[in-house]
Amino acid sequence: CPCVATQGAMMDNRFATALVIACVLSLISTIYMAASIGTDFWYEYHTLSPAENVSEAGRSIWEEFVSKEADEKTYTDALFRCNGTVGLWRRCITVPKNSHWYSPPETDMTTNCISFSLSDQFVEKYIEPGNHNSGTDLNRTYLWRLQFLLPFVSIGLMCFGALIGLCACACRSLYPAIATGVLHFLAGLCTLGLVGCYVAGIELLHRKLPLPEDVRGEFGWSFCLACVSAPLQFMAAALFIWAARTNRKEFTLLKAYRVA
């Protein structure tokens, strides 16, 4: 029947459009997530006079900042004083290129970074930062570990979903798209959990180590990328699941109509 064939073609075009949009959203969210993980601007500190602060202490700030023995209080104080930025993998401060004690303050600044080691990602956080005898702060400890693990789980789920999507294309079936949608939904939950853990961790840290009066802190663009990635993952998941479920129902109705 021509009308039945036309109806089937319209349904195919509609589902194909939904899948294309879902794939584009998935790709964009993956790029955003990867960029946020690899950059160092999750949280930024802005100091009124970083050059003068650094010149007063010479190179001791930088030496303490990069030291393997630097604890949370040591590098956080340096972040406060030197326009620091913090990512999931690195911490950075802005210092004058020449910060010797005998040199005048400079306006020519450079940004130096140090990576968190794998052991740093799983190190215990203390109730009083810098005081190892104050006991373990379980809330901050597990928030820190989760904010390290969740982004990789999120990207892994999306990549696995993409593999299932490729299998669906090879099989010329929309049914596996449901699994792809579910995986993207779980990835969105992981990304949302990452954002929540990071915000909670920063707030708890600042309760222990309040910002000085001349320092302003704010979430950076890397954090914003992760915030944008989560709704994109949810929208992609909704489109995948809708296309698969609706196509299955309408295909069943169309088959019944043909038989009748």
SETIZA-809617 format. One record per residue (C-alpha): residue in three letters; x, y, z. Coordinates in pm, 1 decimal, always signed. Example, Ala and Ser with C-alpha at 12.3 -4.5 7.8 and 13.67 -1.06 7.14 Angstrom:
2
<site><resn>Ala</resn><px>+1230.0</px><py>-450.0</py><pz>+780.0</pz></site>
<site><resn>Ser</resn><px>+1367.0</px><py>-106.0</py><pz>+714.0</pz></site>
This chain:
260
<site><resn>Cys</resn><px>+0.0</px><py>+0.0</py><pz>+0.0</pz></site>
<site><resn>Pro</resn><px>+154.4</px><py>+339.7</py><pz>-98.1</pz></site>
<site><resn>Cys</resn><px>+23.5</px><py>+516.9</py><pz>+213.0</pz></site>
<site><resn>Val</resn><px>+182.8</px><py>+256.7</py><pz>+438.2</pz></site>
<site><resn>Ala</resn><px>+517.7</px><py>+291.1</py><pz>+258.2</pz></site>
<site><resn>Thr</resn><px>+497.0</px><py>+671.0</py><pz>+288.0</pz></site>
<site><resn>Gln</resn><px>+419.8</px><py>+648.1</py><pz>+658.0</pz></site>
<site><resn>Gly</resn><px>+716.9</px><py>+413.7</py><pz>+709.9</pz></site>
<site><resn>Ala</resn><px>+949.0</px><py>+651.7</py><pz>+525.9</pz></site>
<site><resn>Met</resn><px>+829.0</px><py>+946.3</py><pz>+737.8</pz></site>
<site><resn>Met</resn><px>+893.8</px><py>+747.7</py><pz>+1056.5</pz></site>
<site><resn>Asp</resn><px>+1239.3</px><py>+648.6</py><pz>+935.5</pz></site>
<site><resn>Asn</resn><px>+1328.4</px><py>+1011.7</py><pz>+862.0</pz></site>
<site><resn>Arg</resn><px>+1201.9</px><py>+1124.6</py><pz>+1199.1</pz></site>
<site><resn>Phe</resn><px>+1397.6</px><py>+862.2</py><pz>+1390.6</pz></site>
<site><resn>Ala</resn><px>+1708.8</px><py>+923.7</py><pz>+1181.5</pz></site>
<site><resn>Thr</resn><px>+1691.4</px><py>+1296.5</py><pz>+1262.3</pz></site>
<site><resn>Ala</resn><px>+1657.6</px><py>+1221.2</py><pz>+1634.5</pz></site>
<site><resn>Leu</resn><px>+1956.8</px><py>+986.5</py><pz>+1623.1</pz></site>
<site><resn>Val</resn><px>+2170.8</px><py>+1238.8</py><pz>+1435.2</pz></site>
<site><resn>Ile</resn><px>+2090.0</px><py>+1510.1</py><pz>+1689.4</pz></site>
<site><resn>Ala</resn><px>+2160.6</px><py>+1267.5</py><pz>+1975.0</pz></site>
<site><resn>Cys</resn><px>+2497.7</px><py>+1174.5</py><pz>+1822.9</pz></site>
<site><resn>Val</resn><px>+2592.0</px><py>+1541.0</py><pz>+1782.1</pz></site>
<site><resn>Leu</resn><px>+2496.3</px><py>+1615.4</py><pz>+2143.0</pz></site>
<site><resn>Ser</resn><px>+2694.0</px><py>+1311.5</py><pz>+2258.4</pz></site>
<site><resn>Leu</resn><px>+3000.5</px><py>+1422.0</py><pz>+2064.4</pz></site>
<site><resn>Ile</resn><px>+2983.8</px><py>+1778.0</py><pz>+2197.8</pz></site>
<site><resn>Ser</resn><px>+2939.6</px><py>+1658.7</py><pz>+2556.2</pz></site>
<site><resn>Thr</resn><px>+3237.1</px><py>+1423.0</py><pz>+2518.6</pz></site>
<site><resn>Ile</resn><px>+3456.0</px><py>+1706.2</py><pz>+2386.5</pz></site>
<site><resn>Tyr</resn><px>+3345.2</px><py>+1935.2</py><pz>+2668.9</pz></site>
<site><resn>Met</resn><px>+3408.5</px><py>+1666.1</py><pz>+2928.7</pz></site>
<site><resn>Ala</resn><px>+3753.2</px><py>+1583.9</py><pz>+2793.2</pz></site>
<site><resn>Ala</resn><px>+3844.8</px><py>+1954.0</py><pz>+2779.5</pz></site>
<site><resn>Ser</resn><px>+3730.0</px><py>+2012.9</py><pz>+3137.2</pz></site>
<site><resn>Ile</resn><px>+3932.3</px><py>+1716.5</py><pz>+3265.5</pz></site>
<site><resn>Gly</resn><px>+4247.1</px><py>+1829.1</py><pz>+3084.1</pz></site>
<site><resn>Thr</resn><px>+4242.4</px><py>+2196.4</py><pz>+3184.9</pz></site>
<site><resn>Asp</resn><px>+4331.2</px><py>+2369.0</py><pz>+3509.5</pz></site>
<site><resn>Phe</resn><px>+4055.5</px><py>+2627.2</py><pz>+3554.5</pz></site>
<site><resn>Trp</resn><px>+3802.1</px><py>+2451.3</py><pz>+3771.2</pz></site>
<site><resn>Tyr</resn><px>+3851.5</px><py>+2706.8</py><pz>+4045.8</pz></site>
<site><resn>Glu</resn><px>+4037.8</px><py>+3038.3</py><pz>+4030.7</pz></site>
<site><resn>Tyr</resn><px>+4172.2</px><py>+3271.2</py><pz>+4297.8</pz></site>
<site><resn>His</resn><px>+4223.2</px><py>+3639.2</py><pz>+4222.3</pz></site>
<site><resn>Thr</resn><px>+4464.8</px><py>+3833.3</py><pz>+4442.3</pz></site>
<site><resn>Leu</resn><px>+4486.1</px><py>+4213.1</py><pz>+4439.5</pz></site>
<site><resn>Ser</resn><px>+4865.9</px><py>+4232.8</py><pz>+4442.7</pz></site>
<site><resn>Pro</resn><px>+5026.6</px><py>+3896.4</py><pz>+4359.9</pz></site>
<site><resn>Ala</resn><px>+5361.9</px><py>+4042.6</py><pz>+4250.0</pz></site>
<site><resn>Glu</resn><px>+5419.5</px><py>+4217.4</py><pz>+4582.3</pz></site>
<site><resn>Asn</resn><px>+5310.3</px><py>+3913.2</py><pz>+4777.9</pz></site>
<site><resn>Val</resn><px>+5556.5</px><py>+3687.8</py><pz>+4598.6</pz></site>
<site><resn>Ser</resn><px>+5843.8</px><py>+3934.9</py><pz>+4614.3</pz></site>
<site><resn>Glu</resn><px>+5815.1</px><py>+3955.4</py><pz>+4991.4</pz></site>
<site><resn>Ala</resn><px>+5869.4</px><py>+3581.4</py><pz>+5030.8</pz></site>
<site><resn>Gly</resn><px>+6117.2</px><py>+3533.6</py><pz>+4745.1</pz></site>
<site><resn>Arg</resn><px>+6123.0</px><py>+3188.8</py><pz>+4586.7</pz></site>
<site><resn>Ser</resn><px>+6018.1</px><py>+3013.8</py><pz>+4906.6</pz></site>
<site><resn>Ile</resn><px>+5652.4</px><py>+3012.0</py><pz>+4800.5</pz></site>
<site><resn>Trp</resn><px>+5730.8</px><py>+2835.7</py><pz>+4474.2</pz></site>
<site><resn>Glu</resn><px>+5969.3</px><py>+2591.8</py><pz>+4642.0</pz></site>
<site><resn>Glu</resn><px>+5707.4</px><py>+2499.3</py><pz>+4901.6</pz></site>
<site><resn>Phe</resn><px>+5438.7</px><py>+2480.2</py><pz>+4634.7</pz></site>
<site><resn>Val</resn><px>+5627.2</px><py>+2224.6</py><pz>+4422.7</pz></site>
<site><resn>Ser</resn><px>+5771.0</px><py>+2030.9</py><pz>+4714.7</pz></site>
<site><resn>Lys</resn><px>+5665.4</px><py>+1666.4</py><pz>+4740.4</pz></site>
<site><resn>Glu</resn><px>+5607.1</px><py>+1727.5</py><pz>+5109.6</pz></site>
<site><resn>Ala</resn><px>+5369.2</px><py>+2017.7</py><pz>+5048.4</pz></site>
<site><resn>Asp</resn><px>+5043.4</px><py>+1952.2</py><pz>+5233.9</pz></site>
<site><resn>Glu</resn><px>+4700.5</px><py>+2087.2</py><pz>+5156.6</pz></site>
<site><resn>Lys</resn><px>+4740.6</px><py>+2401.6</py><pz>+5366.5</pz></site>
<site><resn>Thr</resn><px>+5078.8</px><py>+2486.3</py><pz>+5215.8</pz></site>
<site><resn>Tyr</resn><px>+4972.9</px><py>+2479.8</py><pz>+4852.6</pz></site>
<site><resn>Thr</resn><px>+4631.2</px><py>+2634.0</py><pz>+4928.1</pz></site>
<site><resn>Asp</resn><px>+4798.2</px><py>+2933.8</py><pz>+5092.9</pz></site>
<site><resn>Ala</resn><px>+5015.6</px><py>+2970.3</py><pz>+4783.0</pz></site>
<site><resn>Leu</resn><px>+4705.1</px><py>+2955.6</py><pz>+4563.0</pz></site>
<site><resn>Phe</resn><px>+4549.2</px><py>+3233.5</py><pz>+4770.7</pz></site>
<site><resn>Arg</resn><px>+4851.6</px><py>+3461.8</py><pz>+4742.1</pz></site>
<site><resn>Cys</resn><px>+4951.0</px><py>+3402.5</py><pz>+4380.5</pz></site>
<site><resn>Asn</resn><px>+4639.0</px><py>+3406.6</py><pz>+4163.0</pz></site>
<site><resn>Gly</resn><px>+4618.4</px><py>+3028.0</py><pz>+4171.5</pz></site>
<site><resn>Thr</resn><px>+4403.9</px><py>+2798.0</py><pz>+3962.3</pz></site>
<site><resn>Val</resn><px>+4308.2</px><py>+2440.0</py><pz>+4045.5</pz></site>
<site><resn>Gly</resn><px>+4210.5</px><py>+2158.8</py><pz>+3809.7</pz></site>
<site><resn>Leu</resn><px>+4139.0</px><py>+1793.6</py><pz>+3864.1</pz></site>
<site><resn>Trp</resn><px>+4498.3</px><py>+1702.1</py><pz>+3782.7</pz></site>
<site><resn>Arg</resn><px>+4709.1</px><py>+2015.2</py><pz>+3834.9</pz></site>
<site><resn>Arg</resn><px>+4741.7</px><py>+2325.9</py><pz>+4046.5</pz></site>
<site><resn>Cys</resn><px>+4900.1</px><py>+2647.6</py><pz>+3918.3</pz></site>
<site><resn>Ile</resn><px>+5019.9</px><py>+2980.0</py><pz>+4058.2</pz></site>
<site><resn>Thr</resn><px>+5123.6</px><py>+3303.5</py><pz>+3887.9</pz></site>
<site><resn>Val</resn><px>+5463.1</px><py>+3437.7</py><pz>+3991.9</pz></site>
<site><resn>Pro</resn><px>+5710.1</px><py>+3696.6</py><pz>+3858.9</pz></site>
<site><resn>Lys</resn><px>+5969.3</px><py>+3556.6</py><pz>+3621.3</pz></site>
<site><resn>Asn</resn><px>+6241.0</px><py>+3696.2</py><pz>+3848.3</pz></site>
<site><resn>Ser</resn><px>+6140.4</px><py>+3666.5</py><pz>+4213.8</pz></site>
<site><resn>His</resn><px>+6477.3</px><py>+3699.4</py><pz>+4390.8</pz></site>
<site><resn>Trp</resn><px>+6481.7</px><py>+3886.7</py><pz>+4718.8</pz></site>
<site><resn>Tyr</resn><px>+6707.1</px><py>+4158.4</py><pz>+4580.4</pz></site>
<site><resn>Ser</resn><px>+6488.5</px><py>+4226.7</py><pz>+4275.1</pz></site>
<site><resn>Pro</resn><px>+6208.7</px><py>+4486.4</py><pz>+4271.1</pz></site>
<site><resn>Pro</resn><px>+5851.8</px><py>+4364.3</py><pz>+4215.1</pz></site>
<site><resn>Glu</resn><px>+5786.1</px><py>+4279.4</py><pz>+3851.7</pz></site>
<site><resn>Thr</resn><px>+5477.8</px><py>+4309.6</py><pz>+3637.0</pz></site>
<site><resn>Asp</resn><px>+5604.2</px><py>+4040.0</py><pz>+3397.7</pz></site>
<site><resn>Met</resn><px>+5433.3</px><py>+3729.4</py><pz>+3534.1</pz></site>
<site><resn>Thr</resn><px>+5446.1</px><py>+3362.5</py><pz>+3443.1</pz></site>
<site><resn>Thr</resn><px>+5219.3</px><py>+3072.2</py><pz>+3536.1</pz></site>
<site><resn>Asn</resn><px>+5383.8</px><py>+2762.4</py><pz>+3680.4</pz></site>
<site><resn>Cys</resn><px>+5198.6</px><py>+2437.6</py><pz>+3744.4</pz></site>
<site><resn>Ile</resn><px>+5254.4</px><py>+2116.7</py><pz>+3935.8</pz></site>
<site><resn>Ser</resn><px>+5057.5</px><py>+1796.2</py><pz>+3877.8</pz></site>
<site><resn>Phe</resn><px>+4878.1</px><py>+1600.4</py><pz>+4146.3</pz></site>
<site><resn>Ser</resn><px>+5030.8</px><py>+1255.5</py><pz>+4163.3</pz></site>
<site><resn>Leu</resn><px>+4810.9</px><py>+947.3</py><pz>+4170.9</pz></site>
<site><resn>Ser</resn><px>+4882.0</px><py>+912.0</py><pz>+4541.5</pz></site>
<site><resn>Asp</resn><px>+4773.0</px><py>+1275.4</py><pz>+4591.1</pz></site>
<site><resn>Gln</resn><px>+4435.0</px><py>+1187.7</py><pz>+4443.6</pz></site>
<site><resn>Phe</resn><px>+4376.7</px><py>+924.7</py><pz>+4712.0</pz></site>
<site><resn>Val</resn><px>+4549.6</px><py>+1094.0</py><pz>+5004.5</pz></site>
<site><resn>Glu</resn><px>+4350.8</px><py>+1149.9</py><pz>+5322.9</pz></site>
<site><resn>Lys</resn><px>+4218.1</px><py>+1496.7</py><pz>+5401.3</pz></site>
<site><resn>Tyr</resn><px>+4248.8</px><py>+1614.7</py><pz>+5759.0</pz></site>
<site><resn>Ile</resn><px>+3996.4</px><py>+1790.1</py><pz>+5980.2</pz></site>
<site><resn>Glu</resn><px>+4248.9</px><py>+2072.9</py><pz>+6018.1</pz></site>
<site><resn>Pro</resn><px>+4436.8</px><py>+2105.8</py><pz>+5685.2</pz></site>
<site><resn>Gly</resn><px>+4810.2</px><py>+2074.1</py><pz>+5745.4</pz></site>
<site><resn>Asn</resn><px>+4769.1</px><py>+1909.8</py><pz>+6087.8</pz></site>
<site><resn>His</resn><px>+4815.3</px><py>+1535.5</py><pz>+6048.1</pz></site>
<site><resn>Asn</resn><px>+4719.8</px><py>+1479.3</py><pz>+6411.3</pz></site>
<site><resn>Ser</resn><px>+4371.5</px><py>+1628.1</py><pz>+6376.1</pz></site>
<site><resn>Gly</resn><px>+4213.5</px><py>+1314.4</py><pz>+6232.8</pz></site>
<site><resn>Thr</resn><px>+4074.6</px><py>+1222.5</py><pz>+5891.2</pz></site>
<site><resn>Asp</resn><px>+3796.6</px><py>+1429.9</py><pz>+5739.6</pz></site>
<site><resn>Leu</resn><px>+3600.0</px><py>+1150.2</py><pz>+5570.8</pz></site>
<site><resn>Asn</resn><px>+3363.1</px><py>+1382.3</py><pz>+5385.3</pz></site>
<site><resn>Arg</resn><px>+3637.3</px><py>+1577.2</py><pz>+5208.8</pz></site>
<site><resn>Thr</resn><px>+3845.9</px><py>+1264.1</py><pz>+5154.1</pz></site>
<site><resn>Tyr</resn><px>+3574.2</px><py>+1079.2</py><pz>+4964.6</pz></site>
<site><resn>Leu</resn><px>+3455.7</px><py>+1390.5</py><pz>+4779.9</pz></site>
<site><resn>Trp</resn><px>+3811.9</px><py>+1439.8</py><pz>+4652.6</pz></site>
<site><resn>Arg</resn><px>+3839.1</px><py>+1078.0</py><pz>+4539.4</pz></site>
<site><resn>Leu</resn><px>+3501.0</px><py>+1082.9</py><pz>+4368.1</pz></site>
<site><resn>Gln</resn><px>+3578.8</px><py>+1402.3</py><pz>+4176.1</pz></site>
<site><resn>Phe</resn><px>+3884.7</px><py>+1221.7</py><pz>+4037.5</pz></site>
<site><resn>Leu</resn><px>+3706.3</px><py>+896.2</py><pz>+3944.7</pz></site>
<site><resn>Leu</resn><px>+3365.4</px><py>+1014.0</py><pz>+3821.0</pz></site>
<site><resn>Pro</resn><px>+3479.8</px><py>+1200.2</py><pz>+3505.4</pz></site>
<site><resn>Phe</resn><px>+3662.5</px><py>+892.3</py><pz>+3378.4</pz></site>
<site><resn>Val</resn><px>+3358.6</px><py>+674.8</py><pz>+3449.5</pz></site>
<site><resn>Ser</resn><px>+3144.7</px><py>+926.3</py><pz>+3259.8</pz></site>
<site><resn>Ile</resn><px>+3368.1</px><py>+928.6</py><pz>+2952.3</pz></site>
<site><resn>Gly</resn><px>+3400.7</px><py>+550.4</py><pz>+2965.2</pz></site>
<site><resn>Leu</resn><px>+3022.6</px><py>+506.0</py><pz>+2964.1</pz></site>
<site><resn>Met</resn><px>+2984.3</px><py>+740.8</py><pz>+2667.1</pz></site>
<site><resn>Cys</resn><px>+3256.8</px><py>+561.9</py><pz>+2471.2</pz></site>
<site><resn>Phe</resn><px>+3096.0</px><py>+225.5</py><pz>+2544.7</pz></site>
<site><resn>Gly</resn><px>+2762.8</px><py>+369.4</py><pz>+2435.3</pz></site>
<site><resn>Ala</resn><px>+2923.2</px><py>+487.5</py><pz>+2110.3</pz></site>
<site><resn>Leu</resn><px>+3047.6</px><py>+132.1</py><pz>+2043.3</pz></site>
<site><resn>Ile</resn><px>+2697.9</px><py>-2.9</py><pz>+2094.4</pz></site>
<site><resn>Gly</resn><px>+2569.1</px><py>+266.4</py><pz>+1858.6</pz></site>
<site><resn>Leu</resn><px>+2814.2</px><py>+155.8</py><pz>+1591.2</pz></site>
<site><resn>Cys</resn><px>+2694.8</px><py>-202.1</py><pz>+1633.9</pz></site>
<site><resn>Ala</resn><px>+2338.2</px><py>-77.1</py><pz>+1595.2</pz></site>
<site><resn>Cys</resn><px>+2432.0</px><py>+92.8</py><pz>+1267.3</pz></site>
<site><resn>Ala</resn><px>+2600.0</px><py>-223.7</py><pz>+1143.3</pz></site>
<site><resn>Cys</resn><px>+2291.6</px><py>-428.1</py><pz>+1232.4</pz></site>
<site><resn>Arg</resn><px>+2057.4</px><py>-163.0</py><pz>+1090.0</pz></site>
<site><resn>Ser</resn><px>+1850.2</px><py>-175.5</py><pz>+1404.6</pz></site>
<site><resn>Leu</resn><px>+1736.3</px><py>+87.4</py><pz>+1651.5</pz></site>
<site><resn>Tyr</resn><px>+1694.0</px><py>-155.0</py><pz>+1939.9</pz></site>
<site><resn>Pro</resn><px>+2054.4</px><py>-120.1</py><pz>+2073.2</pz></site>
<site><resn>Ala</resn><px>+1996.6</px><py>+256.3</py><pz>+2088.5</pz></site>
<site><resn>Ile</resn><px>+1808.7</px><py>+197.3</py><pz>+2415.1</pz></site>
<site><resn>Ala</resn><px>+2130.0</px><py>+67.3</py><pz>+2574.0</pz></site>
<site><resn>Thr</resn><px>+2318.5</px><py>+366.4</py><pz>+2430.8</pz></site>
<site><resn>Gly</resn><px>+2060.8</px><py>+599.9</py><pz>+2584.1</pz></site>
<site><resn>Val</resn><px>+2082.2</px><py>+430.1</py><pz>+2923.5</pz></site>
<site><resn>Leu</resn><px>+2461.5</px><py>+454.4</py><pz>+2921.1</pz></site>
<site><resn>His</resn><px>+2443.9</px><py>+824.6</py><pz>+2834.3</pz></site>
<site><resn>Phe</resn><px>+2196.2</px><py>+876.2</py><pz>+3116.1</pz></site>
<site><resn>Leu</resn><px>+2434.0</px><py>+707.2</py><pz>+3361.6</pz></site>
<site><resn>Ala</resn><px>+2718.2</px><py>+919.1</py><pz>+3222.6</pz></site>
<site><resn>Gly</resn><px>+2509.8</px><py>+1231.1</py><pz>+3286.2</pz></site>
<site><resn>Leu</resn><px>+2452.6</px><py>+1120.8</py><pz>+3644.8</pz></site>
<site><resn>Cys</resn><px>+2828.3</px><py>+1072.3</py><pz>+3689.2</pz></site>
<site><resn>Thr</resn><px>+2900.3</px><py>+1417.6</py><pz>+3546.8</pz></site>
<site><resn>Leu</resn><px>+2634.1</px><py>+1571.7</py><pz>+3768.3</pz></site>
<site><resn>Gly</resn><px>+2784.0</px><py>+1388.1</py><pz>+4065.8</pz></site>
<site><resn>Leu</resn><px>+3128.7</px><py>+1519.1</py><pz>+3972.1</pz></site>
<site><resn>Val</resn><px>+3001.9</px><py>+1877.5</py><pz>+3969.8</pz></site>
<site><resn>Gly</resn><px>+2827.3</px><py>+1829.8</py><pz>+4303.4</pz></site>
<site><resn>Cys</resn><px>+3132.6</px><py>+1668.5</py><pz>+4464.6</pz></site>
<site><resn>Tyr</resn><px>+3361.1</px><py>+1946.2</py><pz>+4343.9</pz></site>
<site><resn>Val</resn><px>+3133.9</px><py>+2225.4</py><pz>+4469.5</pz></site>
<site><resn>Ala</resn><px>+3090.0</px><py>+2054.4</py><pz>+4806.3</pz></site>
<site><resn>Gly</resn><px>+3465.9</px><py>+1993.4</py><pz>+4837.4</pz></site>
<site><resn>Ile</resn><px>+3550.4</px><py>+2357.2</py><pz>+4765.3</pz></site>
<site><resn>Glu</resn><px>+3291.8</px><py>+2483.2</py><pz>+5013.2</pz></site>
<site><resn>Leu</resn><px>+3416.2</px><py>+2250.5</py><pz>+5287.6</pz></site>
<site><resn>Leu</resn><px>+3777.9</px><py>+2351.0</py><pz>+5220.2</pz></site>
<site><resn>His</resn><px>+3697.3</px><py>+2720.7</py><pz>+5248.1</pz></site>
<site><resn>Arg</resn><px>+3525.2</px><py>+2659.4</py><pz>+5579.0</pz></site>
<site><resn>Lys</resn><px>+3854.0</px><py>+2516.4</py><pz>+5705.8</pz></site>
<site><resn>Leu</resn><px>+4074.0</px><py>+2771.4</py><pz>+5526.6</pz></site>
<site><resn>Pro</resn><px>+3871.7</px><py>+3092.8</py><pz>+5477.9</pz></site>
<site><resn>Leu</resn><px>+3969.3</px><py>+3321.7</py><pz>+5190.2</pz></site>
<site><resn>Pro</resn><px>+4177.4</px><py>+3626.1</py><pz>+5292.9</pz></site>
<site><resn>Glu</resn><px>+4006.6</px><py>+3965.0</py><pz>+5262.3</pz></site>
<site><resn>Asp</resn><px>+4198.8</px><py>+4062.1</py><pz>+4949.8</pz></site>
<site><resn>Val</resn><px>+4137.9</px><py>+3731.9</py><pz>+4770.0</pz></site>
<site><resn>Arg</resn><px>+3835.9</px><py>+3647.1</py><pz>+4557.8</pz></site>
<site><resn>Gly</resn><px>+3753.2</px><py>+3293.1</py><pz>+4448.5</pz></site>
<site><resn>Glu</resn><px>+3526.8</px><py>+3178.7</py><pz>+4166.5</pz></site>
<site><resn>Phe</resn><px>+3454.9</px><py>+2872.1</py><pz>+3956.1</pz></site>
<site><resn>Gly</resn><px>+3637.8</px><py>+2877.3</py><pz>+3622.5</pz></site>
<site><resn>Trp</resn><px>+3549.1</px><py>+2787.0</py><pz>+3265.8</pz></site>
<site><resn>Ser</resn><px>+3669.8</px><py>+2425.9</py><pz>+3301.0</pz></site>
<site><resn>Phe</resn><px>+3404.0</px><py>+2376.8</py><pz>+3568.7</pz></site>
<site><resn>Cys</resn><px>+3145.2</px><py>+2541.7</py><pz>+3342.3</pz></site>
<site><resn>Leu</resn><px>+3226.9</px><py>+2294.7</py><pz>+3062.2</pz></site>
<site><resn>Ala</resn><px>+3148.1</px><py>+2005.4</py><pz>+3296.0</pz></site>
<site><resn>Cys</resn><px>+2823.5</px><py>+2176.9</py><pz>+3400.1</pz></site>
<site><resn>Val</resn><px>+2719.9</px><py>+2210.5</py><pz>+3033.7</pz></site>
<site><resn>Ser</resn><px>+2822.8</px><py>+1854.3</py><pz>+2953.1</pz></site>
<site><resn>Ala</resn><px>+2574.3</px><py>+1697.3</py><pz>+3197.7</pz></site>
<site><resn>Pro</resn><px>+2250.1</px><py>+1831.6</py><pz>+3039.2</pz></site>
<site><resn>Leu</resn><px>+2384.1</px><py>+1748.4</py><pz>+2692.2</pz></site>
<site><resn>Gln</resn><px>+2430.9</px><py>+1388.2</py><pz>+2802.7</pz></site>
<site><resn>Phe</resn><px>+2078.0</px><py>+1375.7</py><pz>+2942.7</pz></site>
<site><resn>Met</resn><px>+1931.4</px><py>+1519.8</py><pz>+2621.1</pz></site>
<site><resn>Ala</resn><px>+2124.8</px><py>+1269.9</py><pz>+2408.7</pz></site>
<site><resn>Ala</resn><px>+2004.4</px><py>+986.5</py><pz>+2633.1</pz></site>
<site><resn>Ala</resn><px>+1642.5</px><py>+1100.8</py><pz>+2600.5</pz></site>
<site><resn>Leu</resn><px>+1665.2</px><py>+1112.7</py><pz>+2220.9</pz></site>
<site><resn>Phe</resn><px>+1827.5</px><py>+768.5</py><pz>+2194.2</pz></site>
<site><resn>Ile</resn><px>+1568.9</px><py>+606.2</py><pz>+2418.7</pz></site>
<site><resn>Trp</resn><px>+1275.6</px><py>+787.8</py><pz>+2255.9</pz></site>
<site><resn>Ala</resn><px>+1383.6</px><py>+691.2</py><pz>+1904.5</pz></site>
<site><resn>Ala</resn><px>+1431.8</px><py>+325.3</py><pz>+1993.3</pz></site>
<site><resn>Arg</resn><px>+1114.1</px><py>+279.2</py><pz>+2196.7</pz></site>
<site><resn>Thr</resn><px>+886.8</px><py>+474.9</py><pz>+1964.3</pz></site>
<site><resn>Asn</resn><px>+1023.4</px><py>+302.1</py><pz>+1655.5</pz></site>
<site><resn>Arg</resn><px>+960.8</px><py>-38.0</py><pz>+1816.9</pz></site>
<site><resn>Lys</resn><px>+600.4</px><py>+50.0</py><pz>+1901.7</pz></site>
<site><resn>Glu</resn><px>+520.2</px><py>+200.3</py><pz>+1562.8</pz></site>
<site><resn>Phe</resn><px>+691.6</px><py>-85.3</py><pz>+1379.0</pz></site>
<site><resn>Thr</resn><px>+474.8</px><py>-332.5</py><pz>+1571.2</pz></site>
<site><resn>Leu</resn><px>+158.2</px><py>-134.6</py><pz>+1489.8</pz></site>
<site><resn>Leu</resn><px>+258.4</px><py>-101.2</py><pz>+1123.2</pz></site>
<site><resn>Lys</resn><px>+327.5</px><py>-476.4</py><pz>+1098.2</pz></site>
<site><resn>Ala</resn><px>-10.7</px><py>-552.7</py><pz>+1253.7</pz></site>
<site><resn>Tyr</resn><px>-176.4</px><py>-312.7</py><pz>+1009.2</pz></site>
<site><resn>Arg</resn><px>-9.5</px><py>-482.5</py><pz>+712.6</pz></site>
<site><resn>Val</resn><px>-116.9</px><py>-827.0</py><pz>+833.2</pz></site>
<site><resn>Ala</resn><px>-472.2</px><py>-701.8</py><pz>+878.1</pz></site>
